[in-house]
Amino acid sequence: MKHIIAISLLLITCMSINAEVRIHMEKEAGVYKVPCSVNGLKLKFIFDTGAASVCISQTYAEMMLENGYLDESDILGVSQSTIADGSSIDNVVINLRKVEIGGLSLENVSAVVVPTQNAPLLLGQSVIQKLGMVSIDGEYLVIHNANKYTDEELDEIYDEAEDLFQNRMYSAALKKYRVIYDSYGDDTNSYVLYKMGFCCNSVQDDKSAQTYFLKAIDLADPTDKEDQSTLALSYYNLSNLSFQNEDYNNCIQYSLLTIEYAFNDLMIVESYNNIGDSYFSLHNDSQALQNFNKAIALFEKKYLNKDLAAFQVMDYINSKIGKGASLYELNRYEEAIETLEEAKELLKPYKDYHTYNVNINYIRTLLSACYDELTNH
């Protein structure tokens, strides 16, 4: 059964200890009242953990409009809701410019006007949680990690985080992004969650990185173009994390999802490469070969002979090496030699690249094994 607490939108006395706000509630007629205000107006609301937003009756909305607590510009539009008998009703949506609770404030909170005169006034838990985590302790409503930043301050913190991120100061950027996330909760932009995951990944906190990437995916809208980029980047990083942790099946699935949302062909090339590496590690050499071939074909179609960064060309070379290794495992030694010699030639301009020695030694080892097999057979 929903835990419902009546909230009185009044001036309040509260205690703030170490970013924790404790608001004393008064019990009246079986419900608890908590002091708050909306646009400076004192009202009595019900705090409903099951409500998704603020709901006010038509009576109160008209009174607020008549007395200057709302104006015409605060009317945002119309939404629909389903009532108990399954039918739909239209509700006017308004903007509450300022909601204050326990000395903390929220700006521009959407509210639904219920088209009945005596509808209860509801304040959803999702609204309160924008101020911090919420719990009940006896006669106190407790807001943990309470956010005391204004929107302007949060904008400045976000800009600082972006600058730190661009300068690869990931640990410091992460602290700033966390302030944003603690302040907005599930209303945080999904791209911020992706960047938090990237920061964690960069400081070798794989578990937190995975958590934030998955949270970014959960919050992203697959139909939104910007969110599609967030999905591609989050799935891409999850595929790499999965491969590093030898979770090859998940690497394959995340790579396929990366391809679905990819915003450039190089990302697709690398995803096919990751799938090929995963199948190779699972000893499914025919599937590995198929995906290495897809990576090679796409790269050669889109990027061959174009001016690219070394790391981008290395994806192509790695696909060639993976193909050669797969052909070797499939006992197709002459094809493997041809492919590996191509990879060896492609590597020559990149002797200063950090993976050059590992790659050239692996190619030499595979070539030697291929020649030995041909000699023995």
Buried (B, 14 or more C-beta within 10 A) or exposed (E): EEEBBBBBBBEBEBEBEEEBBBBBBEEEEEBBBBBBBBBEBEBBBBBBBEBBBBBBBBBBBEBBBEEEBBEEEBBEEEBEEEEEEEEEEEBBBBBBBEBBBBBBBBEEBBBBBBEEEEBBBBBBBBBBBBBBBBEBEEEBBBBBEBBBBEEEEBEEBBEBBBEBBEEEBBEBBBEBBBBBBBBBBEEBBBBBBBBBBBBBBBEEBBEBBBBBBBBBBEBBEEEEEEBBBBBBBBBBBBBBBBBEEEBBEBBBBBBBBBBBBBEEEBBBBBBBBBBBBBBBEBEBBEBBBBBBBBBBEBBEEEBEEEEBEBEBBBBBBBBBBBBBBBBBBBEBBEBBBEBBBBBBEBBEEBEEBEBBEEBBEBBEEBBEBBEEEEEEE
